[in-house]
Amino acid sequence: QVQLVESGGGLVQAGGSLRLSCAASGRTFSMNAMGWFRQAPGKERERVATITWSYVTTYYADSVKGRFTISRDNAKNTVYLQMNSLKPEDTAVYYCAAQRIGDRGYDYWGQGTQVTVSS
């Protein structure tokens, strides 16, 4: 099992920045990738950004490219999401997730952290 704990959400004005952190514990050696997903009220969950653990391959949703940056600290088993130039449409609950080696989906999820961007 892998446990994920997120932090860093909050309220920010449009154009501002936030950094989310996700610390993993437990069987972290079994992880292939970690990432961030978000879900706004009335919308489906969306993959925002993901990063593999070994080869540092990253993915970004088109809606966040150029504004968000995902990074990881292997020594701390922590992944970060730096969010700049935030827009009201970025408002959502952001979830950290981890993928096991050999799996295609994401197996472990954090509790979620609210990000609210005011106009």
C-alpha positions as CSV (number, residue, x, y, z in Angstrom):
1,Q,0.0,0.0,0.0
2,V,1.0,3.6,-0.6
3,Q,-0.3,6.5,1.3
4,L,-0.5,10.0,-0.2
5,V,-0.9,13.2,1.7
6,E,-1.5,16.5,-0.1
7,S,-0.9,20.0,1.0
8,G,-0.8,23.5,-0.4
9,G,-4.3,24.3,-1.7
10,G,-6.1,27.5,-0.9
11,L,-7.7,30.6,-2.2
12,V,-5.8,32.8,-4.7
13,Q,-6.7,35.6,-7.1
14,A,-6.6,35.1,-10.8
15,G,-3.0,35.5,-12.0
16,G,-1.6,34.2,-8.8
17,S,0.4,31.1,-7.9
18,L,0.1,28.1,-5.7
19,R,2.3,25.1,-5.1
20,L,0.8,21.7,-4.2
21,S,2.8,19.0,-2.5
22,C,2.1,15.3,-2.2
23,A,4.2,13.1,0.1
24,A,4.1,9.4,-0.4
25,S,4.8,6.7,2.2
26,G,4.6,3.0,2.4
27,R,5.5,0.8,-0.5
28,T,6.9,3.6,-2.6
29,F,9.4,1.4,-4.3
30,S,6.4,-0.1,-6.2
31,M,5.5,3.2,-7.8
32,N,6.0,3.9,-11.5
33,A,4.5,7.4,-11.6
34,M,2.7,10.0,-9.7
35,G,0.5,12.9,-10.7
36,W,-2.2,15.3,-10.2
37,F,-5.9,15.1,-11.2
38,R,-8.6,17.6,-10.5
39,Q,-12.4,17.6,-10.4
40,A,-14.6,20.7,-10.5
41,P,-18.2,20.7,-9.4
42,G,-20.4,19.0,-12.0
43,K,-17.4,18.0,-14.2
44,E,-15.5,14.7,-14.6
45,R,-12.1,14.2,-13.1
46,E,-9.4,15.4,-15.3
47,R,-5.7,14.4,-15.5
48,V,-3.7,17.6,-15.0
49,A,0.0,16.5,-14.9
50,T,1.9,13.3,-14.3
51,I,5.5,12.4,-13.9
52,T,7.3,9.0,-14.0
53,W,9.6,8.2,-11.3
54,S,12.6,6.7,-13.2
55,Y,12.8,8.5,-16.5
56,V,11.1,11.8,-15.6
57,T,8.6,11.6,-18.4
58,T,5.9,14.3,-17.9
59,Y,2.4,14.8,-19.2
60,Y,0.4,18.0,-19.0
61,A,-3.2,18.7,-20.0
62,D,-3.5,21.2,-22.8
63,S,-5.3,23.5,-20.5
64,V,-2.3,23.9,-18.1
65,K,0.6,23.7,-20.5
66,G,3.0,26.6,-20.0
67,R,1.4,27.5,-16.6
68,F,1.8,24.4,-14.4
69,T,5.0,22.5,-13.7
70,I,5.2,19.1,-12.1
71,S,8.4,17.9,-10.4
72,R,9.5,15.3,-8.0
73,D,12.0,14.7,-5.2
74,N,12.9,11.0,-5.2
75,A,14.7,11.3,-1.8
76,K,11.6,12.7,-0.2
77,N,9.1,10.6,-2.2
78,T,7.3,13.8,-2.9
79,V,5.8,15.3,-6.0
80,Y,5.0,19.0,-6.5
81,L,2.7,20.9,-8.8
82,Q,3.7,24.6,-9.3
83,M,0.7,26.5,-10.6
84,N,1.3,29.9,-12.1
85,S,-1.0,32.3,-13.9
86,L,-4.0,30.7,-12.3
87,K,-7.4,31.2,-13.8
88,P,-10.9,30.9,-12.3
89,E,-11.4,27.7,-14.4
90,D,-8.6,26.1,-12.5
91,T,-10.9,26.0,-9.4
92,A,-11.3,22.4,-8.4
93,V,-10.4,19.8,-5.8
94,Y,-6.9,18.5,-6.7
95,Y,-6.0,14.9,-6.1
96,C,-2.6,13.3,-5.9
97,A,-2.4,9.8,-7.4
98,A,0.2,7.1,-7.7
99,Q,0.6,4.4,-10.3
100,R,2.1,1.0,-9.5
101,I,4.7,-0.5,-11.8
102,G,3.0,-2.5,-14.5
103,D,-0.4,-0.9,-14.1
104,R,-2.0,1.5,-16.5
105,G,-4.4,3.2,-14.2
106,Y,-3.7,5.1,-10.9
107,D,-4.0,2.9,-7.9
108,Y,-3.6,5.2,-4.9
109,W,-5.3,8.5,-4.2
110,G,-4.9,11.3,-1.7
111,Q,-7.7,12.9,0.1
112,G,-7.8,16.0,-2.2
113,T,-7.0,19.6,-1.6
114,Q,-9.2,22.5,-2.7
115,V,-7.9,25.2,-5.0
116,T,-10.1,28.2,-5.5
117,V,-9.2,31.0,-7.9
118,S,-11.2,34.2,-7.6
119,S,-11.7,36.5,-10.6
